[in-house]
Structure formats: C-alpha cells, structure tokens
C-alpha cells in the first residue's frame, strides 16, 4: 500500500480513461472481478509458527478445515453476475449451500 499514492493512482486512472476513449469501450463491456476465500470446518487450538530470521508469521490451524473460493463480478453499468463458489472435491452437496442463495449463485467443485 505504500506505493498507492495519489499521483500514482491519478496516473493509473488517466491511463485507464485514455484506453477507454481510444478504443471506445462502452460501460456494458467493462467488468471488475474479485476473488476471495474463506475456510469452513472446525479448528482446534491455534499456534503461531515463526522463524526468528524472517518477519513473516505463519499460523497453523489443526482440525478439519477446507477452503472455499468465491468470485464476484460487477459491470460498470451496474449489472452483476451471480457469484461463483468453488469447493474442493468432486461434488458439491446441496446441503452445503443455504437455500436462499441456491437459485441465485453458481457453485462448482475442483478435484485436487
């Protein structure tokens, strides 16, 4: 975040506007996507593991835990695409998904 200064951001948005104008890209053809993830499952006690020579800290989370990736996409014209949830495994079980989002979101599984 140290590099995200006002001059740097202004230059990025100026370049973005120039590309939009040069290629005549309409709002309905401009999308922003974001990926986030979260864990599901149980965790037991949490431990911090670190090497004193590094500044990076790593956490160990024992227990049964899985990660889910979510992808959201919005168009510059205000329309949205339904979110996509990606679970590990071969199948997505219906009981994993709340009923209120079952018909509005897309879900998939990846086999690792």
Buried (B, 14 or more C-beta within 10 A) or exposed (E): EEEEEEEEEEEEEEEEEEEBEEEEEEEEEEBEEEEEEEEEEEEEEEEEEEEEEEEEEEEEEEEEEEEBBBBBBBBBEEEEEEBBBBBEEEEBEEEBBEEEEEEEBEBEBEEE
